[in-house]
């Protein structure tokens, strides 16, 4: 009990809110936010990925997830809160969107 109390006091004094960093939290959300992860369409590093390829009128058509590494926080938030034809809606909180933004910009450096 004495050690638990010491841990609680130290974490309060030092301001430790979590055992993972914002980047680690963002990475967890990127890989599996709630259902299918961003990684499947935007690639491991956010640079974009091939989602599907098909033929239409004899021509190859590719559906690709765009590069999102340099998207502004405002644009990322707008994109994550509106409906898309292909991308699922995730209903992320502001804190989750900021963690994703931090992770993407960390990867893009």
C-alpha positions as CSV (number, residue, x, y, z in Angstrom):
1,X,0.0,0.0,0.0
2,X,2.9,2.3,0.9
3,X,4.4,1.8,-2.6
4,X,1.1,2.3,-4.4
5,X,0.6,5.6,-2.5
6,X,4.1,6.7,-3.4
7,X,3.5,5.9,-7.1
8,X,0.2,7.8,-7.1
9,X,1.9,10.9,-5.5
10,X,4.9,10.8,-7.8
11,X,2.8,10.4,-11.0
12,X,0.6,13.3,-9.8
13,X,3.6,15.6,-9.0
14,X,5.3,14.7,-12.3
15,X,2.1,15.1,-14.3
16,X,2.2,11.6,-15.7
17,X,-1.3,11.0,-17.3
18,X,-0.4,7.9,-19.2
19,X,2.0,5.1,-19.7
20,X,2.2,5.7,-23.4
21,X,3.3,8.7,-25.4
22,X,1.0,10.7,-27.7
23,X,2.9,9.2,-30.6
24,X,2.2,5.6,-29.4
25,X,-1.4,6.4,-28.8
26,X,-1.6,7.9,-32.4
27,X,0.0,4.8,-33.8
28,X,-2.5,2.5,-32.0
29,X,-5.4,4.6,-33.4
30,X,-3.8,4.6,-36.9
31,X,-3.5,0.9,-37.0
32,X,-7.0,0.2,-35.5
33,X,-9.1,3.2,-34.7
34,X,-12.4,1.3,-34.5
35,X,-12.7,-1.3,-37.1
36,X,-10.5,-1.1,-40.2
37,X,-7.3,0.8,-39.6
38,X,-6.0,3.9,-41.6
39,X,-3.0,1.7,-42.4
40,X,-4.9,-0.4,-44.9
41,X,-5.6,2.6,-47.2
42,X,-3.0,5.1,-46.3
43,X,0.0,2.7,-45.9
44,X,2.3,2.1,-43.0
45,X,3.7,5.6,-43.0
46,X,0.7,7.6,-44.3
47,X,2.1,8.0,-47.8
48,X,-0.9,6.3,-49.5
49,X,-1.6,2.8,-50.6
50,X,-3.4,0.8,-53.3
51,X,-6.9,-0.1,-52.1
52,X,-8.2,-1.8,-55.2
53,X,-7.5,-2.2,-59.0
54,X,-10.1,-3.1,-61.6
55,X,-10.8,-2.8,-65.3
56,X,-13.4,-0.4,-66.6
57,X,-14.0,-0.2,-70.3
58,X,-10.8,-2.1,-70.9
59,X,-8.7,0.3,-68.9
60,X,-7.0,-0.4,-65.5
61,X,-8.4,1.8,-62.8
62,X,-6.8,2.1,-59.4
63,X,-8.4,3.3,-56.2
64,X,-5.7,4.7,-53.9
65,X,-5.7,6.1,-50.4
66,X,-4.0,9.6,-50.5
67,X,-0.8,10.7,-48.8
68,X,-1.9,12.2,-45.4
69,X,1.5,12.8,-43.8
70,X,1.5,16.6,-44.4
71,X,-2.2,17.3,-43.9
72,X,-2.9,20.1,-41.5
73,X,-4.7,19.4,-38.2
74,X,-7.7,21.4,-39.4
75,X,-7.9,19.4,-42.7
76,X,-7.4,16.1,-40.9
77,X,-10.2,16.9,-38.5
78,X,-12.5,18.0,-41.3
79,X,-11.8,14.8,-43.3
80,X,-12.4,12.6,-40.3
81,X,-15.7,14.2,-39.4
82,X,-17.3,14.2,-42.8
83,X,-18.8,11.3,-44.8
84,X,-16.7,9.9,-47.7
85,X,-17.7,7.6,-50.5
86,X,-15.0,5.1,-49.6
87,X,-13.5,5.9,-46.2
88,X,-15.5,4.8,-43.1
89,X,-16.6,7.3,-40.5
90,X,-14.8,6.7,-37.1
91,X,-16.4,9.2,-34.7
92,X,-13.0,10.1,-33.1
93,X,-12.6,12.6,-30.3
94,X,-10.5,15.8,-30.6
95,X,-7.9,14.1,-28.5
96,X,-7.8,11.1,-30.7
97,X,-7.5,13.2,-33.9
98,X,-4.7,15.2,-32.3
99,X,-2.8,12.0,-31.5
100,X,-3.3,10.8,-35.1
101,X,-2.0,14.1,-36.4
102,X,1.0,13.9,-34.1
103,X,1.8,10.4,-35.2
104,X,1.5,11.2,-38.9
105,X,3.7,14.2,-38.6
106,X,6.2,12.3,-36.6
107,X,6.3,9.6,-39.4
108,X,6.6,12.3,-42.1
109,X,9.8,13.8,-40.8
